[in-house]
């Protein structure tokens, strides 16, 4: 492969302990402290940038295309912008600056145009004729009718702040500077986003419009298609990353639930309606009257009972009479509460039947399963279709003919970039020697359990099945249980042939039930409550099954369930052959523990819910297949994991050391009889802007957890960030070449890219470790922030790819390294442990939400020891 080592320097000898190669930052780690103790202070004030210790060479060479378009920039000065009176809406701010640009670009701005970020900064392609100046802009309120339309006046102050340093950027792109000039990249990104921001609905870095494609999602929602756009520094220079995107929006309809409503709302319905409509903008219109309001809640009384002061004299009038007299509207649904705008002191009551939901509002709450399925079905595209869609969007955006881009001297290639890549070989997997097949070479990321037995089968003597589904008969349940028992017995999982179907007559003589198989009432019903009870109260391994799968009673489903059960009861399904034979240096030359960590955050609008951190770690060596999971609640939306290590003072024992890292290290030594001499830490969910903060805090916590076990105990650490939520897509150069694609038309599993699109100086790579099923595969981005183990590029890339074949729940390689995958699942499931804790009648006022958000974080229920295996 050509240019394999581009932008990468071959390093010298591997560093000694305490001299790890890490990402430079120079900043102290931030984040909120844990509840038990103040946060550990960072041990290193700055760490050098890591690079691979050799040029990668393993795998077969191929070429791929991707959605990056190199761009050439100008040198924009930055100009702070302040608007008086202050405006919260970015959309309105952009309207004000656009009006200013239209009015004054030729006269006062020296024939220059403003690239505005919607907040506090604007950029121009060169100097303006002034250092500081204030402008007056009048904006007509188009959201009101012609009769009620009003004109608002704003004062806009613009002053010179600084000139973007393009020389620094060029030095960074050439690998001569370690720190990215983020302000310069941000300025150029704002320029490229300026035109679409004025034409489309903007959500983060994406732009949406119905003409790109739209459809219904049910329950008053629709989806809009659009495109994602982000400017990134790469080894080939500045590149614009473009991808297709889709988002849920409210349909512009009457507040829908009143159409079929013939009775007053129950308290439960009132809470649901209040939550569904909070912060939604609605439009009241009647003849020439048009006004828009943001909903803050619901009235406590029905419309028929509502009265309010008509004027300063204190004369009260009913809402029903007011609408009849003022607008000649006879309200029909007077038994319903009114929508409330404004605040509790000066409420504005709006009858539900008169309000239309304003078009173009994005839906920020969680979609239900049917809506998610509908959205995925509408937006799922095979690689050749997605590539065509992206090309069409790039052509429609017409970047090179945009006047602002031209003014800034930005020219961009409009074709997709072709890059060199490699395909890593799949590892050999080991199964039990008593099976007809004891070793397997996965083909295109897949294999099966035919003629194979689990390498280590667990044992289940006492188990039963509970059926909550009305659609599943007792006969179906019995057939399913018998089929499952037969399959798992052949696979070497030691399970009692007959389940104890009647709990009242189990006759265990004090024995603990070891496994509970539960048939759910529907696809999602009761899953969270079942997991919470089984894992935090009963300490019983549970396996939930969907009714439709049970009724089919297929061997394939039995095998999938058996794989999950075996791991939960302490078995192993398969292991890497070279690991179990101790022929795999990155894992087997010294005791190695592999961690995975992730933090999940509550959905938008939930100000009182905690974030949940999960840390999993391997407890076997040299196989590195069995993992144990721990979870912890922490401060709202804090990405740094607070409870990796902490201490507290006990009156009898003095200083007590605790934390998830320490507990995992103890479990590893108890299970293997050895202390880990190498730590590999895969950290999921960290954005690039948080790299330094997370690295310094969490590395310091890892160090302190180790030293708390034994003085001078400092195993070497490799810290890798795992990023799946990005928009880099890889396409085959030839979609018809079956030698370079899988059955779904995606790139082959094992495809790895470490040139051109990667960081100019640091150690990162994109790995597509899985075969596509539907849609277009998304490679995972791995960024090495710290490496004391001195891994070569080949070693770490192969290790990561090989681990993706050890995911216990299926006979496929997965898209993300399993410890990070397990951590994500553990954090997601732990949210069920606190489900229902928040009051459904909590106030929607800002004051209470702020108080709850700043309150002490409630701890999660303790997971029982025998269900910590993941």
Protein Blocks (a to p, Z undefined) as FASTA:
>chain_A
ZZklgoiacddddddehiaccddekpacedjddfkbccdddfbfbdcddddfbdcfedcd
ddddddddcdddddddddddddddddfblklmmmmmmmmmmmmmmmmnoopacddehiab
ccdfbdcfbfbdcdddddddfkbcfklpccdddddddddfbdcdfklmmmmmnopafbdc
fklmmmmmmmmmmmmmmmmccehjaccdfklopcdeejhiacdddddddddddfkbccdd
ddddddddddddddfklmmgcbdcdfklmmmmmmmmgopacdddehjbccddddfbdcfb
dfklgccdfblnopacdfklmmmmmnopacfklmbccddehjfklccdddfklpccdehi
acfbdcdfklmmmmmmmmgccfklmmmmmmmmmmmnommlpfklmmnopacdfbdcdddd
dddddddddddfkbmblbdcdeehiacfehiacfbdcddfbdcdddfbfkbcfklmmmmm
mmmmmmmmmnopacdfbacfblklnonnopacfbdcdddfblmnoklmmmmmmmmmnopa
cddddfklmmnopaklmmmmmmmmmmmnopafbdcfklmnopafklmmpccddddddddd
ddehiambccdddddddfbdfklmaccdddddddehiabdfklpccdddfklopadedjk
lmmmmmmmmmnopacfbdcdddehiafklmmmmmmmmmmmmmmmmmmmoghiacdddddd
ddfbbcbdcddfblklmklccfkopacehiacfehjlcfkbccddddfbdcfbhjddddd
dddfbdfkopafklmmmmmmmmmmmcfkbccdcfbdfklmmmmmmmmmmmmmmgokacfk
bcfbfklmmmmmmmccdddddddfklmpZZ
